[in-house]
């Protein structure tokens, strides 16, 4: 089997976030298959398990040795062992730039895992723009496909992606961004948001088709995106967790009760209590709130693993919006 230098991933030593090479940072955005001696993916074997000595990143035209699903509510684990949503992470290009698609595939009625359900499924497209990782393309069932653009506004392609996740150097930056209907559209106005990131080992709990498997210690790249240029001025923050060979593990939304003029404090507290009771996003011992007035209100965690059976691999489910914009 012919090897792709882009796809082959070495098992690397930990590094600080500032010391990551851009291609190494990109490896945190995508899944990888473990390979046997003939360079064939090993069904069901995970990158953090013994025997995974070499890996190859999943590509849009490839197959997957496992799928990542979200956690079902604790009382529904037997009924919904694969949760509500799967999220694959694979390599592709977006307007000619190296990219990782992180898809959202709903599977509870009336939707089906493994097929594209228009009006329900979606995703994010993370682009490697030089030495910078940023979300460029996003899609949800309400707004459809949209683009995160930054200050570049000359109608030229490739786009300048706007939702910063990571870049070399200091572990924080204030970046402009705005949603636009097309990659070459000029934003009407720009929001300047603080993004902070760190790379650190974390204990990550995981399930196997709904059954708890304890915790695995992984090197995790975490990215916090605030609504304003400072933490104190921000009313909300979105936090992402990524692991090399697994892609996106978890997404969180935090709300700041101290935000000036906030009137929906009771609703925020109710959302936080509902999330905590559901068991869909267990607390992480090594992750903390931005401050004492912040509450975690929404979260999805894709560490409920569905391993491929021994006789076949899972096909990659392409994201149509990304395919239209290669």
Phi and psi in degrees as GROMACS dihedral restraints (atoms count N, CA, C in turn):
[ dihedral_restraints ]
;  ai    aj    ak    al  type     phi  dphi    fc
    3     4     5     6     1   -71.8    20    10
    4     5     6     7     1   133.3    20    10
    6     7     8     9     1   -92.5    20    10
    7     8     9    10     1   142.9    20    10
    9    10    11    12     1  -102.8    20    10
   10    11    12    13     1   122.6    20    10
   12    13    14    15     1   -62.1    20    10
   13    14    15    16     1   -30.7    20    10
   15    16    17    18     1   -68.6    20    10
   16    17    18    19     1   -36.2    20    10
   18    19    20    21     1   -84.8    20    10
   19    20    21    22     1   -27.0    20    10
   21    22    23    24     1   -75.4    20    10
   22    23    24    25     1   131.2    20    10
   24    25    26    27     1  -118.6    20    10
   25    26    27    28     1   122.5    20    10
   27    28    29    30     1   -78.8    20    10
   28    29    30    31     1   151.2    20    10
   30    31    32    33     1   -81.4    20    10
   31    32    33    34     1   104.2    20    10
   33    34    35    36     1   -99.0    20    10
   34    35    36    37     1   157.4    20    10
   36    37    38    39     1   -76.7    20    10
   37    38    39    40     1   154.7    20    10
   39    40    41    42     1   -58.3    20    10
   40    41    42    43     1   152.8    20    10
   42    43    44    45     1  -144.1    20    10
   43    44    45    46     1   156.8    20    10
   45    46    47    48     1   -72.4    20    10
   46    47    48    49     1   154.7    20    10
   48    49    50    51     1   -57.7    20    10
   49    50    51    52     1   -38.1    20    10
   51    52    53    54     1   -69.3    20    10
   52    53    54    55     1   -22.3    20    10
   54    55    56    57     1   -94.7    20    10
   55    56    57    58     1    -3.8    20    10
   57    58    59    60     1   -64.0    20    10
   58    59    60    61     1   133.8    20    10
   60    61    62    63     1   -74.7    20    10
   61    62    63    64     1   149.2    20    10
   63    64    65    66     1   -54.0    20    10
   64    65    66    67     1   -41.9    20    10
   66    67    68    69     1   -66.5    20    10
   67    68    69    70     1   -34.3    20    10
   69    70    71    72     1   -68.1    20    10
   70    71    72    73     1   -40.1    20    10
   72    73    74    75     1   -61.9    20    10
   73    74    75    76     1   -38.7    20    10
   75    76    77    78     1   -62.5    20    10
   76    77    78    79     1   -31.1    20    10
   78    79    80    81     1   -65.0    20    10
   79    80    81    82     1   -19.5    20    10
   81    82    83    84     1   -77.1    20    10
   82    83    84    85     1   -13.2    20    10
   84    85    86    87     1   -89.3    20    10
   85    86    87    88     1   -14.0    20    10
   87    88    89    90     1  -128.2    20    10
   88    89    90    91     1   157.8    20    10
   90    91    92    93     1   -79.5    20    10
   91    92    93    94     1   159.7    20    10
   93    94    95    96     1  -137.4    20    10
   94    95    96    97     1   143.3    20    10
   96    97    98    99     1   -90.5    20    10
   97    98    99   100     1   143.0    20    10
   99   100   101   102     1   -79.3    20    10
  100   101   102   103     1   141.5    20    10
  102   103   104   105     1  -111.0    20    10
  103   104   105   106     1   145.1    20    10
  105   106   107   108     1   -88.4    20    10
  106   107   108   109     1  -171.9    20    10
  108   109   110   111     1   -65.6    20    10
  109   110   111   112     1   -19.7    20    10
  111   112   113   114     1  -100.0    20    10
  112   113   114   115     1    16.9    20    10
  114   115   116   117     1    64.4    20    10
  115   116   117   118     1    26.1    20    10
  117   118   119   120     1   -98.6    20    10
  118   119   120   121     1   139.5    20    10
  120   121   122   123     1   -59.9    20    10
  121   122   123   124     1   140.1    20    10
  123   124   125   126     1   -95.7    20    10
  124   125   126   127     1   110.5    20    10
  126   127   128   129     1   -57.3    20    10
  127   128   129   130     1   131.2    20    10
  129   130   131   132     1    83.8    20    10
  130   131   132   133     1   -14.6    20    10
  132   133   134   135     1   -81.7    20    10
  133   134   135   136     1   131.5    20    10
  135   136   137   138     1   -98.4    20    10
  136   137   138   139     1   152.0    20    10
  138   139   140   141     1   -59.0    20    10
  139   140   141   142     1   -23.6    20    10
  141   142   143   144     1   -96.1    20    10
  142   143   144   145     1     2.9    20    10
  144   145   146   147     1   -94.5    20    10
  145   146   147   148     1   153.8    20    10
  147   148   149   150     1   -57.0    20    10
  148   149   150   151     1   141.9    20    10
  150   151   152   153     1    97.6    20    10
  151   152   153   154     1    -9.2    20    10
  153   154   155   156     1   -92.4    20    10
  154   155   156   157     1    82.2    20    10
  156   157   158   159     1   -87.9    20    10
  157   158   159   160     1   -25.3    20    10
  159   160   161   162     1  -139.2    20    10
  160   161   162   163     1   151.2    20    10
  162   163   164   165     1  -135.4    20    10
  163   164   165   166     1   156.6    20    10
  165   166   167   168     1  -132.5    20    10
  166   167   168   169     1   130.5    20    10
  168   169   170   171     1   -65.1    20    10
  169   170   171   172     1   144.5    20    10
  171   172   173   174     1   -74.7    20    10
  172   173   174   175     1   135.8    20    10
  174   175   176   177     1  -116.8    20    10
  175   176   177   178     1   166.2    20    10
  177   178   179   180     1   -58.9    20    10
  178   179   180   181     1   -33.4    20    10
  180   181   182   183     1   -91.9    20    10
  181   182   183   184     1     4.6    20    10
  183   184   185   186     1   -98.5    20    10
  184   185   186   187     1  -161.0    20    10
  186   187   188   189     1  -129.0    20    10
  187   188   189   190     1   167.4    20    10
  189   190   191   192     1  -125.6    20    10
  190   191   192   193     1   138.1    20    10
  192   193   194   195     1   -80.9    20    10
  193   194   195   196     1   -11.8    20    10
  195   196   197   198     1  -161.0    20    10
  196   197   198   199     1   159.9    20    10
  198   199   200   201     1  -120.2    20    10
  199   200   201   202     1   146.7    20    10
  201   202   203   204     1   -98.1    20    10
  202   203   204   205     1   125.0    20    10
  204   205   206   207     1  -116.6    20    10
  205   206   207   208     1   163.4    20    10
  207   208   209   210     1   -84.0    20    10
  208   209   210   211     1   170.9    20    10
  210   211   212   213     1   -84.0    20    10
  211   212   213   214     1   130.3    20    10
  213   214   215   216     1   -76.0    20    10
  214   215   216   217     1   162.6    20    10
  216   217   218   219     1   -55.4    20    10
  217   218   219   220     1   147.6    20    10
  219   220   221   222     1   -53.2    20    10
  220   221   222   223     1   -42.4    20    10
  222   223   224   225     1   -78.2    20    10
  223   224   225   226     1    -3.7    20    10
  225   226   227   228     1  -113.5    20    10
  226   227   228   229     1    11.2    20    10
  228   229   230   231     1   -62.4    20    10
  229   230   231   232     1   -37.4    20    10
  231   232   233   234     1   -72.8    20    10
  232   233   234   235     1   -37.0    20    10
  234   235   236   237     1   -76.8    20    10
  235   236   237   238     1   -36.1    20    10
  237   238   239   240     1  -126.4    20    10
  238   239   240   241     1    69.3    20    10
  240   241   242   243     1   -63.6    20    10
  241   242   243   244     1   -22.1    20    10
  243   244   245   246     1  -102.9    20    10
  244   245   246   247     1    14.4    20    10
  246   247   248   249     1    69.1    20    10
  247   248   249   250     1  -152.1    20    10
  249   250   251   252     1  -109.2    20    10
  250   251   252   253     1   -26.0    20    10
  252   253   254   255     1  -147.1    20    10
  253   254   255   256     1   137.1    20    10
  255   256   257   258     1  -102.8    20    10
  256   257   258   259     1   152.7    20    10
  258   259   260   261     1  -138.2    20    10
  259   260   261   262     1   108.5    20    10
  261   262   263   264     1   -89.8    20    10
  262   263   264   265     1   155.6    20    10
  264   265   266   267     1  -136.8    20    10
  265   266   267   268     1   115.3    20    10
  267   268   269   270     1  -143.2    20    10
  268   269   270   271     1   160.1    20    10
  270   271   272   273     1   -80.2    20    10
  271   272   273   274     1   141.7    20    10
  273   274   275   276     1  -159.7    20    10
  274   275   276   277     1  -161.8    20    10
  276   277   278   279     1  -130.7    20    10
  277   278   279   280     1   150.1    20    10
  279   280   281   282     1  -128.3    20    10
  280   281   282   283     1   115.5    20    10
  282   283   284   285     1    49.2    20    10
  283   284   285   286     1    43.3    20    10
  285   286   287   288     1    81.6    20    10
  286   287   288   289     1    -4.7    20    10
  288   289   290   291     1   -95.7    20    10
  289   290   291   292     1   146.0    20    10
  291   292   293   294     1   -57.0    20    10
  292   293   294   295     1   135.9    20    10
  294   295   296   297     1  -147.0    20    10
  295   296   297   298     1   157.9    20    10
  297   298   299   300     1  -122.7    20    10
  298   299   300   301     1   126.2    20    10
  300   301   302   303     1   -90.8    20    10
  301   302   303   304     1   132.7    20    10
  303   304   305   306     1  -122.1    20    10
  304   305   306   307     1    98.7    20    10
  306   307   308   309     1   -88.4    20    10
  307   308   309   310     1   163.7    20    10
  309   310   311   312     1  -124.4    20    10
  310   311   312   313     1   115.8    20    10
  312   313   314   315     1  -123.3    20    10
  313   314   315   316     1   104.3    20    10
  315   316   317   318     1   -78.2    20    10
  316   317   318   319     1   145.9    20    10
  318   319   320   321     1  -133.5    20    10
  319   320   321   322     1    -0.6    20    10
  321   322   323   324     1   -88.7    20    10
  322   323   324   325     1   157.0    20    10
  324   325   326   327     1   -53.2    20    10
  325   326   327   328     1   133.1    20    10
  327   328   329   330     1   -94.6    20    10
  328   329   330   331     1    18.9    20    10
  330   331   332   333     1  -102.0    20    10
  331   332   333   334     1   165.1    20    10
  333   334   335   336     1  -132.2    20    10
  334   335   336   337     1   130.0    20    10
  336   337   338   339     1   -62.4    20    10
  337   338   339   340     1   142.3    20    10
  339   340   341   342     1    87.1    20    10
  340   341   342   343     1     2.9    20    10
  342   343   344   345     1  -134.9    20    10
  343   344   345   346     1   153.6    20    10
  345   346   347   348     1   -83.0    20    10
  346   347   348   349     1   114.7    20    10
  348   349   350   351     1  -100.3    20    10
  349   350   351   352     1   101.0    20    10
  351   352   353   354     1   -61.3    20    10
  352   353   354   355     1   136.2    20    10
  354   355   356   357     1    89.5    20    10
  355   356   357   358     1    -2.1    20    10
  357   358   359   360     1  -131.0    20    10
  358   359   360   361     1   -52.9    20    10
  360   361   362   363     1   -77.0    20    10
  361   362   363   364     1   161.6    20    10
  363   364   365   366     1  -167.2    20    10
  364   365   366   367     1  -153.6    20    10
  366   367   368   369     1   170.4    20    10
  367   368   369   370     1   178.9    20    10
  369   370   371   372     1  -125.5    20    10
  370   371   372   373     1   144.5    20    10
  372   373   374   375     1  -113.9    20    10
  373   374   375   376     1   109.8    20    10
  375   376   377   378     1   -93.4    20    10
  376   377   378   379     1   124.0    20    10
  378   379   380   381     1  -108.5    20    10
  379   380   381   382     1   139.3    20    10
  381   382   383   384     1   -91.8    20    10
  382   383   384   385     1   100.4    20    10
  384   385   386   387     1  -101.4    20    10
  385   386   387   388     1    90.6    20    10
  387   388   389   390     1    70.4    20    10
  388   389   390   391     1  -113.7    20    10
  390   391   392   393     1  -107.9    20    10
  391   392   393   394     1    21.3    20    10
  393   394   395   396     1  -124.9    20    10
  394   395   396   397     1   133.1    20    10
  396   397   398   399     1  -101.4    20    10
  397   398   399   400     1   127.8    20    10
  399   400   401   402     1  -151.9    20    10
  400   401   402   403     1   149.5    20    10
  402   403   404   405     1   -77.1    20    10
  403   404   405   406     1   127.6    20    10
  405   406   407   408     1  -108.0    20    10
  406   407   408   409     1   -40.9    20    10
  408   409   410   411     1  -123.3    20    10
  409   410   411   412     1   137.1    20    10
  411   412   413   414     1  -142.6    20    10
  412   413   414   415     1   152.2    20    10
  414   415   416   417     1  -146.9    20    10
  415   416   417   418     1   133.0    20    10
  417   418   419   420     1  -134.4    20    10
  418   419   420   421     1   163.9    20    10
  420   421   422   423     1   -68.4    20    10
  421   422   423   424     1   -17.6    20    10
  423   424   425   426     1   -85.4    20    10
  424   425   426   427     1   -53.4    20    10
  426   427   428   429     1   -92.4    20    10
  427   428   429   430     1   -16.2    20    10
  429   430   431   432     1    76.6    20    10
  430   431   432   433     1  -161.1    20    10
  432   433   434   435     1   -79.4    20    10
  433   434   435   436     1   131.0    20    10
  435   436   437   438     1  -140.9    20    10
  436   437   438   439     1   169.0    20    10
  438   439   440   441     1  -120.2    20    10
  439   440   441   442     1   136.0    20    10
  441   442   443   444     1   -92.0    20    10
  442   443   444   445     1   104.5    20    10
  444   445   446   447     1  -103.1    20    10
  445   446   447   448     1   157.1    20    10
  447   448   449   450     1  -113.5    20    10
  448   449   450   451     1  -150.4    20    10
  450   451   452   453     1   -71.1    20    10
  451   452   453   454     1   -18.0    20    10
  453   454   455   456     1   -66.1    20    10
  454   455   456   457     1   126.7    20    10
  456   457   458   459     1  -148.2    20    10
  457   458   459   460     1    60.4    20    10
  459   460   461   462     1  -117.4    20    10
  460   461   462   463     1     9.1    20    10
  462   463   464   465     1    73.9    20    10
  463   464   465   466     1     6.1    20    10
  465   466   467   468     1   -89.7    20    10
  466   467   468   469     1   156.8    20    10
  468   469   470   471     1  -117.2    20    10
  469   470   471   472     1   150.9    20    10
  471   472   473   474     1   -73.1    20    10
  472   473   474   475     1   163.6    20    10
  474   475   476   477     1   -67.6    20    10
  475   476   477   478     1   164.3    20    10
  477   478   479   480     1  -107.2    20    10
  478   479   480   481     1    97.9    20    10
  480   481   482   483     1   -63.7    20    10
  481   482   483   484     1   146.2    20    10
  483   484   485   486     1  -105.5    20    10
  484   485   486   487     1   -28.8    20    10
  486   487   488   489     1   -86.8    20    10
  487   488   489   490     1    92.7    20    10
  489   490   491   492     1   -66.0    20    10
  490   491   492   493     1   135.7    20    10
  492   493   494   495     1  -112.6    20    10
  493   494   495   496     1   -40.4    20    10
  495   496   497   498     1  -163.9    20    10
  496   497   498   499     1   149.3    20    10
  498   499   500   501     1  -154.1    20    10
  499   500   501   502     1   159.2    20    10
  501   502   503   504     1   -64.8    20    10
  502   503   504   505     1   160.4    20    10
  504   505   506   507     1    96.2    20    10
  505   506   507   508     1  -149.7    20    10
  507   508   509   510     1   -53.5    20    10
  508   509   510   511     1   145.2    20    10
  510   511   512   513     1   -85.7    20    10
  511   512   513   514     1    33.3    20    10
  513   514   515   516     1  -162.1    20    10
  514   515   516   517     1   149.6    20    10
  516   517   518   519     1  -160.1    20    10
  517   518   519   520     1   151.5    20    10
  519   520   521   522     1  -103.4    20    10
  520   521   522   523     1   120.1    20    10
  522   523   524   525     1  -125.4    20    10
  523   524   525   526     1   140.1    20    10
  525   526   527   528     1   -81.3    20    10
  526   527   528   529     1   149.0    20    10
  528   529   530   531     1  -162.4    20    10
  529   530   531   532     1   160.5    20    10
  531   532   533   534     1  -161.4    20    10
  532   533   534   535     1   148.6    20    10
  534   535   536   537     1   -84.0    20    10
  535   536   537   538     1   134.4    20    10
  537   538   539   540     1  -133.3    20    10
  538   539   540   541     1   157.3    20    10
  540   541   542   543     1   -76.9    20    10
  541   542   543   544     1   -15.6    20    10
  543   544   545   546     1  -144.6    20    10
  544   545   546   547     1   160.7    20    10
  546   547   548   549     1   -65.9    20    10
  547   548   549   550     1   -25.3    20    10
  549   550   551   552     1  -101.9    20    10
  550   551   552   553     1     4.8    20    10
  552   553   554   555     1   -74.3    20    10
  553   554   555   556     1   144.4    20    10
  555   556   557   558     1   -87.0    20    10
  556   557   558   559     1   127.1    20    10
  558   559   560   561     1   -62.0    20    10
  559   560   561   562     1   141.2    20    10
  561   562   563   564     1   -73.9    20    10
  562   563   564   565     1   -29.1    20    10
  564   565   566   567     1  -158.0    20    10
  565   566   567   568     1   158.8    20    10
  567   568   569   570     1  -118.8    20    10
  568   569   570   571     1   139.1    20    10
  570   571   572   573     1  -100.6    20    10
  571   572   573   574     1   135.8    20    10
  573   574   575   576     1  -104.3    20    10
  574   575   576   577     1   118.8    20    10
  576   577   578   579     1  -123.8    20    10
  577   578   579   580     1   140.3    20    10
  579   580   581   582     1   -78.1    20    10
  580   581   582   583     1   131.6    20    10
  582   583   584   585     1  -122.5    20    10
  583   584   585   586     1   130.6    20    10
  585   586   587   588     1  -120.7    20    10
  586   587   588   589     1   146.9    20    10
  588   589   590   591     1  -143.8    20    10
  589   590   591   592     1   157.5    20    10
  591   592   593   594     1  -152.8    20    10
  592   593   594   595     1   155.1    20    10
  594   595   596   597     1  -120.8    20    10
  595   596   597   598     1   120.5    20    10
  597   598   599   600     1  -157.2    20    10
  598   599   600   601     1   152.9    20    10
  600   601   602   603     1   -70.0    20    10
  601   602   603   604     1   140.3    20    10
  603   604   605   606     1  -140.2    20    10
  604   605   606   607     1   147.9    20    10
  606   607   608   609     1   -85.5    20    10
  607   608   609   610     1   114.8    20    10
  609   610   611   612     1  -111.8    20    10
  610   611   612   613     1   117.7    20    10
  612   613   614   615     1   -73.4    20    10
  613   614   615   616     1   148.7    20    10
  615   616   617   618     1  -146.7    20    10
  616   617   618   619     1   158.8    20    10
  618   619   620   621     1  -118.6    20    10
  619   620   621   622     1   156.7    20    10
  621   622   623   624     1  -119.5    20    10
  622   623   624   625     1   102.0    20    10
  624   625   626   627     1    47.7    20    10
  625   626   627   628     1    50.4    20    10
  627   628   629   630     1    88.6    20    10
  628   629   630   631     1    -7.8    20    10
  630   631   632   633     1   -99.2    20    10
  631   632   633   634     1   123.9    20    10
  633   634   635   636     1   -59.2    20    10
  634   635   636   637     1   137.4    20    10
  636   637   638   639     1  -119.7    20    10
  637   638   639   640     1    11.4    20    10
  639   640   641   642     1    84.1    20    10
  640   641   642   643     1  -146.2    20    10
  642   643   644   645     1  -124.7    20    10
  643   644   645   646     1   152.8    20    10
  645   646   647   648     1  -125.8    20    10
  646   647   648   649     1   138.9    20    10
  648   649   650   651     1   -90.5    20    10
  649   650   651   652     1   119.5    20    10
  651   652   653   654     1  -127.5    20    10
  652   653   654   655     1   151.7    20    10
  654   655   656   657     1   -79.1    20    10
  655   656   657   658     1   118.5    20    10
  657   658   659   660     1  -118.8    20    10
  658   659   660   661     1   131.0    20    10
  660   661   662   663     1   -95.3    20    10
  661   662   663   664     1   117.6    20    10
  663   664   665   666     1  -111.2    20    10
  664   665   666   667     1   137.0    20    10
  666   667   668   669     1  -130.7    20    10
  667   668   669   670     1   123.7    20    10
  669   670   671   672     1  -109.9    20    10
  670   671   672   673     1   122.8    20    10
  672   673   674   675     1  -115.9    20    10
  673   674   675   676     1   111.9    20    10
  675   676   677   678     1   -92.7    20    10
  676   677   678   679     1   161.0    20    10
  678   679   680   681     1   -79.3    20    10
  679   680   681   682     1   -16.0    20    10
  681   682   683   684     1  -136.9    20    10
  682   683   684   685     1   175.3    20    10
  684   685   686   687     1   -69.0    20    10
  685   686   687   688     1   -15.0    20    10
  687   688   689   690     1  -131.8    20    10
  688   689   690   691     1   159.6    20    10
  690   691   692   693     1   -64.3    20    10
  691   692   693   694     1   -44.3    20    10
  693   694   695   696     1   -63.7    20    10
  694   695   696   697     1   -33.0    20    10
  696   697   698   699     1   -86.5    20    10
  697   698   699   700     1    -4.8    20    10
  699   700   701   702     1   -89.6    20    10
  700   701   702   703     1   136.9    20    10
  702   703   704   705     1   -89.0    20    10
  703   704   705   706     1   -17.8    20    10
  705   706   707   708     1  -153.9    20    10
  706   707   708   709     1   164.5    20    10
  708   709   710   711     1  -148.3    20    10
  709   710   711   712     1   141.5    20    10
  711   712   713   714     1  -113.4    20    10
  712   713   714   715     1   132.1    20    10
  714   715   716   717     1  -119.8    20    10
  715   716   717   718     1   134.1    20    10
  717   718   719   720     1  -120.3    20    10
  718   719   720   721     1   143.2    20    10
  720   721   722   723     1  -121.4    20    10
  721   722   723   724     1   131.9    20    10
  723   724   725   726     1  -130.9    20    10
  724   725   726   727     1   147.1    20    10
  726   727   728   729     1  -134.3    20    10
  727   728   729   730     1   141.4    20    10
  729   730   731   732     1   -61.4    20    10
  730   731   732   733     1   127.5    20    10
  732   733   734   735     1    86.0    20    10
  733   734   735   736     1    -6.2    20    10
  735   736   737   738     1  -121.5    20    10
  736   737   738   739     1   -26.0    20    10
  738   739   740   741     1    80.7    20    10
  739   740   741   742     1  -147.0    20    10
  741   742   743   744     1   -73.2    20    10
  742   743   744   745     1   126.9    20    10
  744   745   746   747     1   -99.5    20    10
  745   746   747   748     1   -32.1    20    10
  747   748   749   750     1  -161.7    20    10
  748   749   750   751     1   145.0    20    10
  750   751   752   753     1  -129.2    20    10
  751   752   753   754     1   137.8    20    10
  753   754   755   756     1  -131.8    20    10
  754   755   756   757     1   149.4    20    10
  756   757   758   759     1  -121.3    20    10
  757   758   759   760     1   125.2    20    10
  759   760   761   762     1  -111.0    20    10
  760   761   762   763     1   145.0    20    10
  762   763   764   765     1  -120.6    20    10
  763   764   765   766     1   141.0    20    10
  765   766   767   768     1  -101.9    20    10
  766   767   768   769     1   109.3    20    10
  768   769   770   771     1   -68.1    20    10
  769   770   771   772     1   -18.4    20    10
  771   772   773   774     1   -88.7    20    10
  772   773   774   775     1     0.8    20    10
  774   775   776   777     1   -59.8    20    10
  775   776   777   778     1   129.9    20    10
  777   778   779   780     1   -55.1    20    10
  778   779   780   781     1   132.2    20    10
  780   781   782   783     1    79.4    20    10
  781   782   783   784     1     8.3    20    10
  783   784   785   786     1   -68.0    20    10
  784   785   786   787     1   132.2    20    10
  786   787   788   789     1  -116.0    20    10
  787   788   789   790     1   -12.0    20    10
  789   790   791   792     1  -101.5    20    10
  790   791   792   793     1    34.8    20    10
  792   793   794   795     1   -59.0    20    10
  793   794   795   796     1   -39.0    20    10
  795   796   797   798     1   -64.6    20    10
  796   797   798   799     1   -38.9    20    10
  798   799   800   801     1   -66.3    20    10
  799   800   801   802     1   -40.4    20    10
  801   802   803   804     1   -61.9    20    10
  802   803   804   805     1   -45.9    20    10
  804   805   806   807     1   -64.2    20    10
  805   806   807   808     1   -37.9    20    10
  807   808   809   810     1   -65.0    20    10
  808   809   810   811     1   -43.7    20    10
  810   811   812   813     1   -60.9    20    10
  811   812   813   814     1   -42.1    20    10
  813   814   815   816     1   -63.6    20    10
  814   815   816   817     1   -42.1    20    10
  816   817   818   819     1   -67.9    20    10
  817   818   819   820     1   -39.9    20    10
  819   820   821   822     1   -62.0    20    10
  820   821   822   823     1   -44.8    20    10
  822   823   824   825     1   -62.5    20    10
  823   824   825   826     1   -46.2    20    10
  825   826   827   828     1   -61.8    20    10
  826   827   828   829     1   -36.8    20    10
  828   829   830   831     1   -73.8    20    10
  829   830   831   832     1   -27.4    20    10
  831   832   833   834     1   -70.0    20    10
  832   833   834   835     1   -33.6    20    10
  834   835   836   837     1    80.3    20    10
  835   836   837   838     1    12.5    20    10
  837   838   839   840     1   -81.5    20    10
  838   839   840   841     1   -16.4    20    10
  840   841   842   843     1  -140.3    20    10
  841   842   843   844     1    86.9    20    10
  843   844   845   846     1   -63.2    20    10
  844   845   846   847     1   149.4    20    10
  846   847   848   849     1   -62.9    20    10
  847   848   849   850     1   142.6    20    10
  849   850   851   852     1  -103.9    20    10
  850   851   852   853     1   124.8    20    10
  852   853   854   855     1   -61.8    20    10
  853   854   855   856     1   -30.3    20    10
  855   856   857   858     1  -102.9    20    10
  856   857   858   859     1    16.8    20    10
  858   859   860   861     1  -123.2    20    10
  859   860   861   862     1   138.9    20    10
  861   862   863   864     1  -133.0    20    10
  862   863   864   865     1   160.5    20    10
  864   865   866   867     1   -65.6    20    10
  865   866   867   868     1   153.2    20    10
  867   868   869   870     1   -64.2    20    10
  868   869   870   871     1   -21.4    20    10
  870   871   872   873     1  -176.8    20    10
  871   872   873   874     1   175.1    20    10
  873   874   875   876     1   -67.8    20    10
  874   875   876   877     1   -17.4    20    10
  876   877   878   879     1   -98.7    20    10
  877   878   879   880     1     8.5    20    10
  879   880   881   882     1  -102.3    20    10
  880   881   882   883     1   139.6    20    10
  882   883   884   885     1  -127.6    20    10
  883   884   885   886     1   140.9    20    10
  885   886   887   888     1   -80.6    20    10
  886   887   888   889     1   118.6    20    10
  888   889   890   891     1  -112.1    20    10
  889   890   891   892     1   -29.8    20    10
  891   892   893   894     1  -139.6    20    10
  892   893   894   895     1   148.3    20    10
  894   895   896   897     1  -165.3    20    10
  895   896   897   898     1   148.3    20    10
  897   898   899   900     1  -140.5    20    10
  898   899   900   901     1   133.8    20    10
  900   901   902   903     1  -125.4    20    10
  901   902   903   904     1   119.1    20    10
  903   904   905   906     1  -100.8    20    10
  904   905   906   907     1    57.3    20    10
  906   907   908   909     1  -120.3    20    10
  907   908   909   910     1    29.6    20    10
  909   910   911   912     1   -99.0    20    10
  910   911   912   913     1   101.4    20    10
  912   913   914   915     1   -89.9    20    10
  913   914   915   916     1   132.9    20    10
  915   916   917   918     1  -111.5    20    10
  916   917   918   919     1   100.0    20    10
  918   919   920   921     1   -75.1    20    10
  919   920   921   922     1   144.9    20    10
  921   922   923   924     1   -67.5    20    10
  922   923   924   925     1   146.1    20    10
  924   925   926   927     1   -65.8    20    10
  925   926   927   928     1   162.8    20    10
  927   928   929   930     1   -66.1    20    10
  928   929   930   931     1   -22.5    20    10
  930   931   932   933     1   -98.5    20    10
  931   932   933   934     1     0.9    20    10
  933   934   935   936     1  -162.4    20    10
  934   935   936   937     1   162.9    20    10
  936   937   938   939     1  -110.9    20    10
  937   938   939   940     1   160.5    20    10
  939   940   941   942     1   -80.2    20    10
  940   941   942   943     1   134.7    20    10
  942   943   944   945     1   -73.5    20    10
  943   944   945   946     1   149.5    20    10
  945   946   947   948     1   -71.9    20    10
  946   947   948   949     1   134.9    20    10
  948   949   950   951     1   -91.8    20    10
  949   950   951   952     1   105.5    20    10
  951   952   953   954     1   -65.8    20    10
  952   953   954   955     1   148.7    20    10
  954   955   956   957     1   -97.0    20    10
  955   956   957   958     1   112.9    20    10
  957   958   959   960     1   -56.3    20    10
  958   959   960   961     1   -38.5    20    10
  960   961   962   963     1   -62.5    20    10
  961   962   963   964     1   -37.2    20    10
  963   964   965   966     1   -71.9    20    10
  964   965   966   967     1   -39.2    20    10
  966   967   968   969     1   -61.4    20    10
  967   968   969   970     1   -36.5    20    10
  969   970   971   972     1   -71.9    20    10
  970   971   972   973     1   -12.2    20    10
  972   973   974   975     1  -128.5    20    10
  973   974   975   976     1    36.8    20    10
